[in-house]
Amino acid sequence: MSAPSSFAEPLWSASELALATDGRLAGAPAEDLVGVSIDSRSVARGEAFFAIKGDRQDGHDFVRDALARGAGLAVVDEAHAAELASAGPLLVTPDVLAALVATGAAARARSQARIVAVTGSVGKTSTKEALRVALGEDGPTHASAASHNNHWGVPLTLSRLPKSAAYGVFEIGMNHPDEIRPLTRMVRPHVAMVMNVEPVHLAAFPNVEAIADAKAEIFEGLVPGGHAVINRDSPHFERLCAAARACGAEVMSFGEHVTSDARLDRVALKDTSSCVAATILGEPLTFKVGAPGRHLVQNALGVLLAAKLLGADLALAGLALARFAPPAGRGRRHELETPTGSLIVIDESYNANPASMRAALALLGHTPVGASGRRIAALGDMLELGASEQELHAAVAEAVTASKIDLVYTAGPLMRALHDALPAQRRGAWAPTAAELEPILLQSVRGGDAVMIKGSNSSRMGPLVSSLCARFAPLTADETTSAE
């Protein structure tokens, strides 16, 4: 995977990479390397290609392709060095993933950037993107191009950290205990954020308290004098505080609670944005979040608190949030033209758990519809919920009713529990798979409707968004304006 950089200088020299990884150079590599990639399909000319071995594919099988595309060198292991000697310039190391980790560590060691790391059960990527926008107004800011938050994504993002970056933003995720600990120690943040703790990945944890403890591992990587930023409205706030203080962190909080260091004073939730009045470390601030949803307002408080603690200009950060747009699959909105009027599609298809499902349904509930339009949810299975998965799916019916959703279409064996729990007047079709639900949904929608599509990534709800966007043309700017 490769990401374009807004930084002008070369990222690494071949000799620097060899020193960082304790590897040996073979062939004639480009001395200046402009980036780091692990995907031969998108590697750019002059980048270093790391031949990572994944669960399904081995990057060594794609080294020749990467070099043919113009990669400056390929990082390979000793076992493949001889067979790839003729392919082009190589950096030979004992283990490629370990070499990527070492490269990330070297990037962090040489960097003068102020670093923030984010975790949470819900909203990590959206918060990471909001931090990128807010901090980018104050100075050159580096963040991952995608949701690179695991054992290879974090070192990949670190290895791409330019020397001239003023700020670095890192997302850290987990599915099991002890996953965050080595990653935060690699990142060594000045600010570590826990956005929330929810019943996610319960298949790997005995209870939600254990999830909170796993999230709290992020504080173990804080540099001396670092700050822990914690959601004050979380029922696990005190537990997280205790863990942060045990790591020597100074605890700061955000939320609606009166004692929050970044406190929500007033909010006006609008169709496509939110207007917010808040107090950030005693400083009153009015700002706009350029995407709808109360959950994004809550996250924005944490973002602005982190920006202030990192030394960024708070007023500039607040102004920048008006330009925030949700990433694909995490609330991105499409306005389409049908023969019977405009159609709004909200793409929440990247992932799902009970907390994010409630937030997405609330967002749909605030979305305007046409005169005869309906609010429709198309929902796929939420995975990794453990023994309570049936009950947690059925419980979504309460959020459907609270948000006044008109119709719910469901896909997957777990979503059958929600289908059966819904009142008859709100019950759309159920199908065993998203693919089988797709033609039913496409036949059912009409002009004036607002449709929200959500499910765990493996439930394959994303293609329903693509199908709707392919079937109906996007509204032009003039049509969008008139529709509003």
Backbone torsions as a table, in degrees:
resi	resn	phi	psi	omega
1	MET	NA	134.9	-176.3
2	SER	-125.3	147.1	179.8
3	ALA	-132.3	133.8	176.6
4	PRO	-65.6	148.4	-178.0
5	SER	-114.3	143.0	175.2
6	SER	-93.6	6.1	-178.9
7	PHE	-98.3	137.7	-169.5
8	ALA	-81.7	-32.3	-170.6
9	GLU	-77.2	156.2	172.9
10	PRO	-58.9	147.5	-177.0
11	LEU	-80.0	-46.1	-179.1
12	TRP	-141.4	155.6	162.2
13	SER	-100.0	157.8	179.8
14	ALA	-60.2	-38.1	-179.3
15	SER	-69.0	-36.2	176.3
16	GLU	-63.7	-41.5	178.5
17	LEU	-63.8	-41.6	179.6
18	ALA	-62.7	-39.6	178.9
19	LEU	-68.1	-43.2	-178.2
20	ALA	-64.2	-36.7	-173.9
21	THR	-98.5	-3.9	-174.3
22	ASP	56.6	39.1	-179.4
23	GLY	-104.6	175.9	177.9
24	ARG	-120.5	137.3	-179.6
25	LEU	-85.1	140.8	176.7
26	ALA	-134.3	140.5	-176.3
27	GLY	85.1	-154.7	-177.3
28	ALA	-125.6	77.8	-177.8
29	PRO	-69.2	153.5	170.9
30	ALA	-62.3	133.2	-176.7
31	GLU	-70.1	-40.5	179.5
32	ASP	-98.2	123.6	-179.2
33	LEU	-112.6	128.6	-170.5
34	VAL	-90.9	-9.6	-177.5
35	GLY	-171.9	-178.2	178.9
36	VAL	-130.6	135.1	-178.1
37	SER	-137.8	151.4	170.5
38	ILE	-123.6	12.0	-177.2
39	ASP	-126.2	111.2	-176.8
40	SER	-65.6	-21.4	-177.8
41	ARG	-73.8	-26.0	-176.5
42	SER	-121.2	6.0	-179.5
43	VAL	-60.2	137.0	-178.3
44	ALA	-98.8	159.1	179.1
45	ARG	-58.8	130.6	177.5
46	GLY	86.7	5.3	177.3
47	GLU	-91.0	158.3	171.4
48	ALA	-88.5	126.4	178.9
49	PHE	-101.6	118.5	178.0
50	PHE	-94.8	120.2	-175.6
51	ALA	-85.0	73.1	-178.6
52	ILE	-69.8	140.5	172.8
53	LYS	-94.5	117.0	-179.6
54	GLY	-100.0	-169.6	-179.1
55	ASP	-68.3	-33.8	-174.5
56	ARG	-113.6	-25.7	-175.9
57	GLN	-136.0	154.1	177.9
58	ASP	-111.0	120.9	-178.6
59	GLY	-57.9	-22.3	178.5
60	HIS	-63.0	-25.4	178.5
61	ASP	-69.7	-12.5	-174.9
62	PHE	-118.3	9.9	-179.1
63	VAL	-61.2	-45.7	-178.9
64	ARG	-61.4	-39.7	177.7
65	ASP	-62.8	-44.5	-178.3
66	ALA	-62.5	-44.3	179.7
67	LEU	-68.6	-34.6	177.1
68	ALA	-65.3	-29.3	177.9
69	ARG	-78.6	-6.0	176.3
70	GLY	108.5	11.3	176.4
71	ALA	-55.4	140.4	-177.5
72	GLY	-70.0	-30.9	173.0
73	LEU	-165.5	164.6	175.3
74	ALA	-118.8	134.2	176.7
75	VAL	-93.6	117.8	-174.8
76	VAL	-129.8	166.4	177.4
77	ASP	-94.1	167.7	-176.7
78	GLU	-60.8	-33.4	-176.7
79	ALA	-64.3	-24.9	-177.5
80	HIS	-109.1	-2.1	-172.0
81	ALA	-61.5	-44.2	-176.1
82	ALA	-65.1	-45.7	-177.0
83	GLU	-69.5	-21.0	-178.9
84	LEU	-103.5	6.5	-175.8
85	ALA	-57.8	-33.2	-177.8
86	SER	-87.1	-4.5	-174.4
87	ALA	-74.5	-27.7	-177.0
88	GLY	147.4	-167.8	-176.9
89	PRO	-66.0	136.0	-176.1
90	LEU	-128.6	153.6	163.8
91	LEU	-118.3	114.1	-172.3
92	VAL	-98.1	126.4	-178.3
93	THR	-134.2	161.5	177.6
94	PRO	-63.8	-35.8	-176.1
95	ASP	-149.3	127.4	-171.7
96	VAL	-73.3	-41.5	178.4
97	LEU	-63.2	-41.6	176.5
98	ALA	-62.0	-34.9	177.2
99	ALA	-66.6	-37.8	177.5
100	LEU	-66.0	-42.1	176.9
101	VAL	-61.0	-43.1	179.2
102	ALA	-64.7	-37.6	177.4
103	THR	-64.3	-43.4	176.5
104	GLY	-60.7	-42.8	179.1
105	ALA	-62.8	-39.3	178.8
106	ALA	-66.7	-38.6	177.9
107	ALA	-63.4	-41.7	179.4
108	ARG	-67.1	-38.1	-177.6
109	ALA	-66.0	-34.2	-177.2
110	ARG	-88.0	-10.4	-172.1
111	SER	-82.6	141.6	172.2
112	GLN	-101.9	7.2	-176.4
113	ALA	-67.9	152.9	169.8
114	ARG	-87.7	129.6	-167.4
115	ILE	-114.9	136.0	173.5
116	VAL	-125.0	137.0	177.0
117	ALA	-120.1	139.2	-173.6
118	VAL	-124.3	134.2	168.1
119	THR	-139.2	174.5	-178.7
120	GLY	155.2	160.8	-179.8
121	SER	-73.1	-29.2	-175.3
122	VAL	-138.2	139.4	168.4
123	GLY	83.8	16.6	-179.6
124	LYS	-61.4	-49.3	-174.5
125	THR	-68.5	-41.3	177.5
126	SER	-62.4	-39.6	177.9
127	THR	-66.9	-40.7	176.3
128	LYS	-58.8	-42.2	179.6
129	GLU	-68.2	-38.4	177.3
130	ALA	-65.0	-38.7	175.3
131	LEU	-63.6	-40.4	177.8
132	ARG	-58.8	-44.7	-179.4
133	VAL	-66.6	-47.5	-175.4
134	ALA	-66.4	-46.0	-178.8
135	LEU	-74.3	-30.2	-178.9
136	GLY	-62.9	-21.3	177.4
137	GLU	-72.5	-22.0	-174.6
138	ASP	-98.6	-26.4	-178.2
139	GLY	-177.6	169.4	-179.4
140	PRO	-57.2	123.4	-172.4
141	THR	-122.9	132.5	179.7
142	HIS	-110.9	132.2	174.8
143	ALA	-150.8	160.0	-179.0
144	SER	-66.2	150.1	-179.9
145	ALA	-76.6	-20.6	-178.0
146	ALA	-139.1	-164.1	-178.2
147	SER	-85.5	65.1	-177.3
148	HIS	-89.3	83.7	-170.6
149	ASN	-126.0	16.3	-176.1
150	ASN	-115.8	-160.9	-170.2
151	HIS	-67.7	-19.1	171.6
152	TRP	-107.6	-28.1	-177.9
153	GLY	-68.1	-39.6	-179.7
154	VAL	-67.7	-49.5	176.8
155	PRO	-63.9	-31.3	175.9
156	LEU	-62.6	-46.8	179.0
157	THR	-63.7	-40.7	177.2
158	LEU	-63.1	-41.8	-177.3
159	SER	-64.8	-20.1	178.8
160	ARG	-92.9	2.1	-177.9
161	LEU	-68.6	113.1	-178.5
162	PRO	-70.4	154.4	179.1
163	LYS	-61.9	-32.1	-173.2
164	SER	-90.1	2.3	-178.6
165	ALA	-63.0	135.8	174.4
166	ALA	-86.8	-30.3	-178.6
167	TYR	-137.6	147.7	173.6
168	GLY	-130.0	135.5	-177.6
169	VAL	-120.7	124.5	-175.1
170	PHE	-128.6	130.8	175.8
171	GLU	-98.7	131.9	-178.6
172	ILE	-127.2	122.6	-178.4
173	GLY	-117.2	175.9	178.2
174	MET	-162.2	153.5	170.9
175	ASN	-117.7	-16.7	-175.3
176	HIS	-141.7	163.8	173.3
177	PRO	-60.2	154.0	174.1
178	ASP	71.0	11.7	176.1
179	GLU	-85.3	-37.9	-176.5
180	ILE	-73.5	-34.1	-172.9
181	ARG	-53.2	-54.3	-179.1
182	PRO	-67.9	-27.6	-178.3
183	LEU	-74.2	-41.8	179.4
184	THR	-70.3	-31.5	176.6
185	ARG	-69.2	-25.3	174.5
186	MET	-73.7	-43.4	-175.4
187	VAL	-74.8	-37.1	-178.3
188	ARG	49.8	66.3	-176.2
189	PRO	-74.7	156.1	169.3
190	HIS	-84.5	-29.2	176.5
191	VAL	-130.9	128.9	176.8
192	ALA	-118.6	126.1	-172.7
193	MET	-114.0	133.8	168.0
194	VAL	-115.3	110.1	-174.0
195	MET	-75.5	-36.4	-177.0
196	ASN	-172.7	167.0	174.4
197	VAL	-134.4	121.2	-176.3
198	GLU	-135.6	166.3	179.8
199	PRO	-73.5	74.9	180.0
200	VAL	-119.6	143.0	-177.3
201	HIS	61.6	32.4	-178.0
202	LEU	-63.9	-17.9	177.7
203	ALA	-62.5	-23.4	-177.7
204	ALA	-105.5	2.8	-176.1
205	PHE	-135.3	146.7	179.9
206	PRO	-72.7	-26.4	-177.4
207	ASN	-165.0	175.5	-177.6
208	VAL	-69.6	-30.2	177.6
209	GLU	-60.6	-37.0	177.2
210	ALA	-67.1	-33.3	174.9
211	ILE	-64.9	-42.8	177.4
212	ALA	-58.8	-42.3	179.0
213	ASP	-62.9	-38.5	179.0
214	ALA	-67.6	-40.3	177.4
215	LYS	-63.7	-36.1	-178.0
216	ALA	-66.9	-13.5	175.5
217	GLU	-57.1	-23.5	-177.2
218	ILE	-61.8	-25.8	-178.6
219	PHE	-72.7	-19.3	-176.7
220	GLU	-68.9	-18.2	-179.4
221	GLY	-94.4	-3.9	-176.3
222	LEU	-58.8	139.4	174.2
223	VAL	-67.9	158.3	177.0
224	PRO	-55.0	133.4	-177.6
225	GLY	82.6	7.4	-178.1
226	GLY	-73.9	166.1	-176.6
227	HIS	-113.9	138.9	170.2
228	ALA	-100.0	126.2	178.6
229	VAL	-110.8	117.9	-170.4
230	ILE	-129.1	142.6	176.6
231	ASN	-66.8	112.8	-176.7
232	ARG	-68.9	-23.3	-177.2
233	ASP	-86.5	-3.1	178.7
234	SER	-72.7	137.6	175.6
235	PRO	-64.8	-11.7	-179.3
236	HIS	-102.8	15.2	-175.5
237	PHE	-56.6	-50.4	-176.2
238	GLU	-64.5	-36.8	178.7
239	ARG	-64.2	-43.8	178.7
240	LEU	-66.8	-40.0	177.5
241	CYS	-58.1	-45.7	-178.7
242	ALA	-61.1	-41.4	179.1
243	ALA	-66.0	-40.5	-179.9
244	ALA	-65.2	-44.2	-179.1
245	ARG	-66.7	-32.2	176.6
246	ALA	-64.0	-22.8	177.7
247	CYS	-92.8	4.1	178.7
248	GLY	83.4	14.4	-176.8
249	ALA	-83.7	150.7	167.3
250	GLU	-88.2	123.6	-173.8
251	VAL	-89.5	131.8	173.0
252	MET	-127.0	150.6	-173.6
253	SER	-129.8	159.6	175.5
254	PHE	-139.6	151.7	177.8
255	GLY	147.0	-164.8	-179.9
256	GLU	-89.1	-17.0	-179.6
257	HIS	-57.6	140.8	-173.6
258	VAL	-61.4	-26.0	-178.7
259	THR	-90.1	2.3	-177.2
260	SER	-62.1	138.9	176.3
261	ASP	-70.7	-31.1	168.8
262	ALA	-117.1	103.8	-168.5
263	ARG	-111.0	132.9	173.6
264	LEU	-76.9	122.9	178.1
265	ASP	-98.1	-48.5	178.9
266	ARG	-149.7	152.1	177.0
267	VAL	-146.2	140.2	172.5
268	ALA	-118.5	109.0	-178.9
269	LEU	-84.4	121.9	-178.6
270	LYS	-113.1	176.1	-175.0
271	ASP	-62.1	-40.5	-174.5
272	THR	-124.7	6.6	-178.5
273	SER	-162.8	-178.8	175.4
274	SER	-141.5	138.8	175.4
275	CYS	-105.6	130.3	-167.5
276	VAL	-129.6	138.2	166.6
277	ALA	-115.4	127.7	-175.1
278	ALA	-143.1	166.6	172.8
279	THR	-122.4	117.4	-176.0
280	ILE	-110.3	108.4	-178.0
281	LEU	50.3	46.4	177.5
282	GLY	83.9	-6.0	-177.8
283	GLU	-101.9	118.3	178.4
284	PRO	-68.9	141.4	-177.7
285	LEU	-148.2	131.7	172.3
286	THR	-110.7	130.1	-177.1
287	PHE	-150.4	170.1	-179.4
288	LYS	-121.7	136.0	171.9
289	VAL	-99.4	123.4	-171.4
290	GLY	-79.0	26.3	176.7
291	ALA	-151.8	150.1	-176.3
292	PRO	-81.1	160.4	173.6
293	GLY	122.4	127.4	179.6
294	ARG	-64.7	-32.4	179.3
295	HIS	-63.1	-32.4	177.9
296	LEU	-73.1	-30.9	174.8
297	VAL	-64.1	-45.4	177.9
298	GLN	-58.7	-46.1	179.8
299	ASN	-63.6	-37.0	-178.8
300	ALA	-62.1	-33.2	176.1
301	LEU	-60.9	-44.0	177.3
302	GLY	-64.7	-38.5	179.5
303	VAL	-62.1	-46.8	-177.8
304	LEU	-69.5	-35.2	175.1
305	LEU	-63.2	-45.2	178.2
306	ALA	-62.2	-42.0	179.5
307	ALA	-60.0	-43.8	178.8
308	LYS	-63.4	-43.5	-179.9
309	LEU	-66.1	-29.1	178.2
310	LEU	-79.5	-8.9	177.9
311	GLY	97.5	9.3	179.8
312	ALA	-78.1	160.0	177.3
313	ASP	-72.6	117.1	-173.9
314	LEU	-65.8	-40.7	-179.1
315	ALA	-63.5	-42.7	178.0
316	LEU	-64.3	-41.0	179.2
317	ALA	-62.7	-42.3	178.5
318	GLY	-63.4	-43.0	177.6
319	LEU	-62.4	-38.4	-176.5
320	ALA	-64.6	-31.3	-176.3
321	LEU	-64.2	-16.9	174.7
322	ALA	-64.0	-22.0	-179.0
323	ARG	-94.0	-1.5	-179.5
324	PHE	-65.0	135.1	174.1
325	ALA	-130.7	138.1	-177.9
326	PRO	-65.0	143.7	177.0
327	PRO	-65.0	162.5	177.8
328	ALA	-56.9	136.2	179.0
329	GLY	81.2	-0.7	-176.5
330	ARG	-128.7	43.3	177.2
331	GLY	107.9	5.8	178.9
332	ARG	-64.3	139.1	-172.3
333	ARG	-109.6	134.4	176.1
334	HIS	-119.2	130.9	175.1
335	GLU	-108.9	118.6	-171.4
336	LEU	-118.8	158.3	-179.9
337	GLU	-108.7	123.1	176.6
338	THR	-113.1	166.7	178.1
339	PRO	-60.9	-19.3	-178.0
340	THR	-111.9	14.8	177.9
341	GLY	129.1	-176.5	-175.9
342	SER	-78.5	151.2	-179.1
343	LEU	-130.3	129.7	176.1
344	ILE	-101.6	129.1	175.9
345	VAL	-119.4	123.6	177.8
346	ILE	-106.0	117.6	-175.2
347	ASP	-92.6	102.4	175.8
348	GLU	-115.7	29.7	-166.0
349	SER	-82.4	-4.1	-173.2
350	TYR	-67.7	-41.5	-178.3
351	ASN	-162.1	170.6	-178.5
352	ALA	-158.0	144.2	169.9
353	ASN	-152.4	172.3	-175.1
354	PRO	-56.0	-39.4	-177.9
355	ALA	-69.5	-47.0	-179.6
356	SER	-69.0	-28.6	176.3
357	MET	-65.8	-43.1	177.5
358	ARG	-61.7	-43.1	-179.7
359	ALA	-64.5	-41.0	-179.1
360	ALA	-67.9	-37.9	177.7
361	LEU	-67.9	-37.7	176.2
362	ALA	-63.2	-40.4	177.5
363	LEU	-62.2	-44.4	177.3
364	LEU	-61.9	-38.2	179.5
365	GLY	-63.0	-25.0	178.6
366	HIS	-94.4	-1.6	-176.8
367	THR	-82.7	127.8	-178.5
368	PRO	-69.7	149.0	176.2
369	VAL	-125.3	166.0	178.4
370	GLY	-72.7	-179.6	-174.9
371	ALA	-55.4	-41.1	178.7
372	SER	-113.6	18.6	-176.1
373	GLY	-79.0	162.8	-179.0
374	ARG	-128.3	152.5	171.4
375	ARG	-93.8	117.0	-172.6
376	ILE	-120.9	131.6	174.0
377	ALA	-111.0	131.8	172.5
378	ALA	-115.0	112.6	-166.3
379	LEU	-122.9	134.3	175.1
380	GLY	-106.9	171.5	-176.5
381	ASP	-55.5	143.6	168.2
382	MET	-99.5	123.7	-171.9
383	LEU	-102.1	168.8	175.4
384	GLU	62.3	37.6	-179.1
385	LEU	-101.7	1.0	173.6
386	GLY	73.1	-152.3	-172.1
387	ALA	-67.3	-20.7	-177.7
388	SER	-93.3	13.9	-171.3
389	GLU	-59.7	-39.9	-180.0
390	GLN	-64.6	-46.9	-179.0
391	GLU	-64.0	-39.3	-179.4
392	LEU	-67.6	-34.4	175.7
393	HIS	-69.3	-44.8	179.8
394	ALA	-61.8	-34.6	-176.8
395	ALA	-67.6	-17.5	177.1
396	VAL	-61.4	-22.4	178.8
397	ALA	-56.9	-33.7	179.1
398	GLU	-64.3	-42.4	178.6
399	ALA	-67.9	-34.2	176.5
400	VAL	-60.2	-47.3	-179.5
401	THR	-67.6	-43.5	-178.9
402	ALA	-62.4	-34.7	-178.5
403	SER	-89.3	0.0	177.5
404	LYS	58.4	45.7	175.7
405	ILE	-77.5	134.1	-175.2
406	ASP	-78.0	-44.4	-175.8
407	LEU	-140.5	142.3	177.6
408	VAL	-127.4	120.5	173.1
409	TYR	-102.1	137.5	-174.2
410	THR	-128.7	151.7	179.5
411	ALA	-139.2	136.5	175.7
412	GLY	108.7	154.6	-176.9
413	PRO	-62.6	-35.5	-179.4
414	LEU	-72.9	-35.0	-179.9
415	MET	-69.9	-10.3	174.5
416	ARG	-60.9	-32.7	179.2
417	ALA	-63.8	-39.3	176.2
418	LEU	-68.2	-44.9	179.7
419	HIS	-53.8	-45.0	-177.8
420	ASP	-71.9	-26.5	-178.0
421	ALA	-83.7	-14.0	-176.4
422	LEU	-75.2	146.5	170.4
423	PRO	-60.9	148.8	-174.7
424	ALA	-56.1	-36.9	-175.7
425	GLN	-72.6	-16.2	178.7
426	ARG	-102.2	-1.7	-172.3
427	ARG	-87.7	113.9	170.2
428	GLY	-89.1	-151.5	-178.7
429	ALA	-84.2	153.2	167.4
430	TRP	-114.5	143.0	176.2
431	ALA	-136.7	152.4	-178.9
432	PRO	-63.3	-30.1	-178.5
433	THR	-137.6	162.2	176.5
434	ALA	-62.4	-37.2	-179.8
435	ALA	-62.1	-36.5	179.1
436	GLU	-76.7	-25.4	177.1
437	LEU	-76.9	-27.5	-171.5
438	GLU	-53.4	-53.9	-178.3
439	PRO	-63.9	-31.0	178.4
440	ILE	-65.8	-45.6	-179.3
441	LEU	-64.8	-45.9	-178.6
442	LEU	-60.5	-33.8	178.1
443	GLN	-73.9	-25.3	-170.4
444	SER	-88.4	-31.5	-173.3
445	VAL	-73.0	154.8	179.3
446	ARG	-149.6	170.3	178.9
447	GLY	-57.3	140.6	-177.8
448	GLY	95.1	-16.1	-178.7
449	ASP	-76.2	156.4	166.0
450	ALA	-122.1	124.5	-174.5
451	VAL	-119.2	126.7	175.4
452	MET	-112.9	130.6	-176.3
453	ILE	-118.0	125.5	-175.7
454	LYS	-150.8	149.2	175.2
455	GLY	175.8	164.9	172.9
456	SER	-59.8	150.8	-173.8
457	ASN	-54.6	-38.8	-177.9
458	SER	-72.1	-11.6	178.1
459	SER	-80.5	-7.3	170.6
460	ARG	61.8	45.6	176.1
461	MET	-84.3	-19.9	-178.5
462	GLY	-53.8	-42.5	179.0
463	PRO	-59.0	-22.7	176.1
464	LEU	-66.6	-37.1	175.2
465	VAL	-63.5	-46.9	-179.3
466	SER	-60.3	-40.2	-178.6
467	SER	-66.5	-41.7	177.0
468	LEU	-63.8	-42.5	-180.0
469	CYS	-68.8	-28.6	177.9
470	ALA	-77.6	-33.4	-176.7
471	ARG	-75.8	-37.4	-176.1
472	PHE	-117.3	138.5	-178.0
473	ALA	-74.1	148.7	175.6
474	PRO	-68.9	146.5	174.9
475	LEU	-65.7	143.2	174.0
476	THR	-74.3	168.5	179.7
477	ALA	-58.7	-41.2	-179.5
478	ASP	-64.7	-42.2	-179.5
479	GLU	-67.2	-37.8	178.5
480	THR	-63.1	-43.4	179.9
481	THR	-61.8	-45.4	-179.2
482	SER	-67.0	-33.1	179.8
483	ALA	-66.7	-31.2	179.6
484	GLU	-76.6	NA	NA
